[in-house]
């Protein structure tokens, strides 16, 4: 019987937030810091965050689509909920944002299993890349705090590259830069719509990371814990000559 030919793997691409960086846990802690300021100004934290969550995703997409600058996005996300309390004080929105950002971007909290997964990936002769949507300053700060340079060869951040997931070119730019075919790339991410499906549509392999907070379903794909990445990598073949090339 012929031995089954394994798929060659040349590049592993990781999402950053909620895949490597535990943004959900950091956000909980950062909100507690902001709560103290809200209480000082006699603003109910619970109602404030309900309004914040109502507006946030749309504002973030406006930033990703270049309709808002990073600065505008960060301030307006706090300005909108303040307006629900009939508070039209931009300086307070800036103060709340600064409190939130100063705390959040100084944390180094990995998602469960992320450090182990990165260490395993480092053992393979592949290029390792971060592909992330978000403000460049914030994403670079997270990269610095987590000391990700020891694990990764390149970082693709939407604000710097001027293209964001789920656009196909956000993924394909990596293939172009590293001179590899999409089928030899593995996308590792937590978001079905932003990471997994668009990667598959470009021809990449995908590993969907289970998010304990954000519940998503798909008829033919299932999320998995990062600890399962090791067994998935064992199913690939590796182009050992490819690692020595100067690809980027």
N, C-alpha and C positions, 0 to 999 in steps of 0.2 A: 504494500500500500504506500502511495506517495505521501511524503511528509508534508503537512500543511505549511505553506509559506507564511511567515509572520509579517505583519505590517511594520515597515521601518519607521522609527520615531527619531526626529532630529531636533524638534523644539517643543518645550513644555511652556505653555502660557498660563499664568495665574492672574485671576482677578485679585484686587487688593482688599477692599472693604467687604467684610463678612465672609471672606475666604481665608485671608491671612490675618488681617487686622480686625480684631473683635470690636467693630464699630457699635454694635448694639450694647455691649457692656460698657464701653467708654461713654456712649451717649447717655446711658442711665446715670452714670456718675457725674457727668458734666451738667446734666439737668438739675441734679441735687444742688450743685453750686449756684446755678442760676436761680433756683427756688428761694434762696436766702435773699437775693436782691429783689425778687418779686414780692416776697413777704414784707420787705422793708418799705416798698412802695404801695403796700396794701393791695396787691394784685393776687388773686387766687391762682396758685400754680397749676392746679388740676385743670381749670377752665382755660388757662393760658396755653397749656400744652395740647389740649384738645383742638384749639384753634390753629396752633402751630402745625400739628400733624395734618389738619385739613388742607392747609395751603402748601405745605412743603414740597411734595412731589412735583406739583405743577411748576413751582418756582425753580426747582432743580433742573427740570427739563428745559425751562426757558434759558437757564444758564448753559446747559449742554448744547442747545441749538443756537447759541451766540446772541440770544435776544436780551440777555442780561450779562453784565460783567460779573466777575467773582465777587467784587466788593458790593455791587448792587444786590446780588442774590443773597449774600450773607446778612445784609442789613434789612432788606425787605422781609426776609423770613421771620424776623423778630418784630418788624414794624406792623405787619398785617395783624397778628394777634393782639398787639397793643391797641390797634384801632377798634377792635371789638369791645374794648373797655373804654372807648371814647378818649383814648390817650393818643395824641398826635405829636409826640415828642421824638424826633429823629435821634436826638442825642441819647435818649434812654435806650432806644433800639441798638445803637452802637455800643453802649455800655453792656447790655445783655449779651450781644454777640461776642464782644471782647472777652467777657467772663467765660462764655461757653468755649470759644476757640482756644483761649490760653490754657484752659485745663485739658481739653480733649486732645490737642496736638502735642501735649507733653506726656502722653501715656504710651506705654509699650506693652499692650495686652494682645497676645496672639489668640486666634480662634483655636478651639479645642482640636488638637492633633496637627496643627499647622507646622510647628517647629519640626516635629518628627517627619512629616511629609517632605518638607524642604530638605532635610538632611538626607533622606532617602533619594530624592531627585538628584542631589549633588553627586551621588555615587555613579550616576549614569553619564555616558558621553554624549550629552545633549546640551543645547543652548537653553537657558532658562530666562523667561521674560515676564515682566509684570505689564498688564494691560488694564488701565483704570480710567474711568470717567471721574472728573472732579477738578476743583481748583488746583492749579499746579503747586502753589505754596503749601497748601494743606497736605496734598498727597506726598510731596517731597519731604515734608516734616515727618509724616508717618514712616516713610521709608528710612529716614535717618534714625528715628527712635527705635525702630525694630531691627536696625543694622542689617538691612536686607541686601546691601551690596556684597556681602559675603556669599550670598546664594544666587544672585542674579547677574546676568550679563547685560541686560538693557531694561529700561523703564519707558513705557509708552503711556503718557498721560494726555487725556483729551484736550485740555486747554493748551498744552504745548504743541500738540500735533495738529490741532484745529480740525480734528475729526473724532467722533465719539461712537462707542458701541450704541446700538446694534448695527450701525452701518457696515456693510461688507468690507469696505476699504479699511476700516479700523483694524480688522483682522488680517486682511491681505497685505497691508503695508509691512507687516512682520515677515511674511513669506518673501516679499520683494527684497527687503533689507538683508535677510539671511540666505537668500537664494535657495529656497526650499519649496517643495510642493505643499499645498494645504493638507493633503492626506498624511503628511509626515509630521503634522503638528497636533498637539493635544491641548485643548482648552480646559482649564480647571476653574470652575466658578460656581457661585451659589444661585445666580439669577437665571431662571429658565429663559426669559424673554430677552435679556440683555447679553448673556454670556453663551448659553448652551445652544439654543436653536439657531441663532445667527452664525455661530461657529460651524455647526453641522451643515448649514446651508452653503457655506463657502467651501465645504469639502473636508473640513477638519474633523478629527476625533474629539470626543468631549467626555469630561468627567464632571457630573453634576454633584456639587457639594450640598449636603443637607443643611438647611438653615433651620435652627430650632424655633425661630420666631416667625419667619415669613413662610407660610404654607402655600406651596404650589403643586399642581398635579399635571401629568401629561399621560396620554394613553400608551405611549411606547417608551417613555424614559422614566427612570426612578432616581431620586436623589440618594447619595451614599455618604458615609462618613469618610473624612480624610484618611483615616487609618486604612481604608480599603484601597487607597491609591497604589500601595506597594504591589498588591496582587495584580492590579491592572497593568502596571509597568512591566511585569514579568511576562505578559502576553505579547510584548513588542520585540522586534529585532532592532539593532542599533548599528548605524553606519559609523564605525569607529574612525574611518578616515575623515569623515565630515567634521568632526570636532576640531581637528587641527587646522582647518581652513580659516582664513581671516575673512569672516563673513560680514562684519559690520564695522 
